[in-house]
Amino acid sequence: MLAQTVEQFSPLSERALFLVWGPPSHGPRSQVFARKLGIDALHFVHATKRRGLLAAPFKYSYQAIKTLWLLFRERPKIVFVQSPPSFAVFFVYLYCLVMNGRFVVDAHSDAMQAPYWTRPQWLYRFLARQAVTTIVTNEHFQAQINSWGGHAFVLRDIPTTFTKADAYHFDGDFNVVVVNTFAEDEPLAEVLSAAAELEDAHFYVTGKKRSDGQPIPGPVPPNVHFTGFLPNEEYYAMLDGCQAVMCLTTRDHTMQRGACEALSLGKPIITSDWPLLRTYFNKGTVHVDNTTAGIGQGVQEMMAAYGRYQSGIKQLQTEQQQEWHSKITLLTELIQQSLN
């Protein structure tokens, strides 16, 4: 059925372009999304890795010019644009205004929650009303956009396959990959404290340390390994070879990309006990409090009933595929109607 869905979309994909402001490492979901939709024109418009108010004027000016040049050269009828940042959406809107095109916003959790990305609010709400739809990960964000007069489409996850390197080497018999980016909403200190009390498990913490040199929050037990930034193929090999994938957040309404990747790979998940995550990851998953005790108990539960969680994640994979087929058919019809 997936092949049929992509075939249905193919006439549209010839007129479609997918745009991301940032390097490829900032758009894994967009890469998967574009590939699933059959869109070959995926462009990453990137200026510099520097962040902050000093770099923003240069970076955004370059990206704005490059975006408009790219769009007027390619002349797409429908543009998918990743948000954040909202300024990327604004320049796509300008192109569509001139060329009578349409656009779809693929909004990540930060785009809906982080004040840095949702300002100015008037612009953010205006752009939501101009889009064919804004793709969001949950009904909370959908209701928010609907209240602004826009249209929102809930798409929690995109099932996919990954190219993997050779088998990743692990030191333990039970290995947990902790998908980590050193972000403020990740309870890394609690993970380290919990790991210190779980000698039978090894923890592999991903992510590039912050450039400002902020220290790791707490002592590092011998069963914790910091992998640093890994190339995609090595990263997916590590996820594929571990026993469980841990993805935690202290922020409500936040979808976990790492948990989605684990689901696509058929790996049991340990994630935070938020309604969104409990509702979607309802099989093959241990939901934990973001505390040392909660994380430790969650790992112990996973280890004690591992076979049951393996079976559960396989069932959830089947349900995920069925939801995807239904959602992508509806989305395709919505976009095609907007172009008629």
Secondary structure, 3 states (H helix, E strand, C coil): CHHHHHHHHHHHHCCEEEEEECCHHHCHHHHHHHHHHCCCCEEEECCCCCCCCCCHHHHHHHHHHHHHHHHHHHCCCEEEEEECCHHHHHHHHHHHHHHCCEEEEEECHHHHHCHHHHCCHHHHHHHHHHCCEEEECCHHHHHHHHHCCCCEEECCCCCCCCCCCCCCCCCCCCEEEECCCCCCCCCHHHHHHHHCCCCCCEEEEECCCCCCCCCCCCCCCCCEEEEECCCHHHHHHHHHHCCEEEECCCCCCCCCHHHHHHHHHCCCEEEECCHHHHHHCCCCEEEECCCHHHHHHHHHHHHHCHHHHHHHHHHHHHHHHHHHHHHHHHHHHHHHHHHC
